[in-house]
Structure formats: structure tokens, C-alpha cells
Amino acid sequence: MERHAHPVHRLGRNAVRGHLDDGDPSDDGDQRQRPGHAPAEQADVLKRRQAFLEASSSFFYREGEPVSAEQAPDVFREGMLRIARATTAEERKWLTDALARLGVP
């Protein structure tokens, strides 16, 4: 499988930074520290991501309620949910550590 990279030009980079700075937690998919931003600004992005992860969610819903891995109707959905659970747990740990390094409890 071949990977493709697309350059981000100044206008695109400014648009991405604008989305991150606006505070919409659904746009905080990339939680890395952003060079050129003050630690307080970085901490704001990380805290928004932390709050987003605390909200109950799932890839799958049944009657409006999130479906857990244990409730998944097949092995593929179970796998997706188990991997997401493990990833989220590690991301939460990382966010806690990153905020501590930035001096934010």
C-alpha cells in the first residue's frame, strides 16, 4: 500500500490552527503539543480533548444508547470497540501526564 502526503500551505495551516483555537472539541483529533503556541494554549487544547474523552460515546448505538464491546453483535464490532477502549485509556493517561508537564493539574 502506497502512502500519499499532501503539503499544507500557509492558508491551510492557518485554517487548522484557527479550528484548534476556536475550542470545538470535535476538532481536537491531533493532541500533540503545537510548536509556537504557549504552554497555556497547548493545555487548553489538551483539556478540551480530555473533556471530550470523558463524554460517553461509542461507534455503535442501540435505541439511542452506546453499545459496549461486551454488547457488540459480532466479533468485528467487538474488536473495534475493544481497541477504541484501550486506545482511549492510554490517551487519558497521556493527557494527564502531558498536562502535568505543562504545569496544569
Buried (B, 14 or more C-beta within 10 A) or exposed (E): EEEEEEEEEEEEEEEEEEEBBEEEBEBBEEBEBBEEBEEEBBBBBBBBBBEBBEEEEBEBEEEEEEBEBEBBEEEEBBEBBBEBEEEEEEBBEEBBEBBEEBEBE
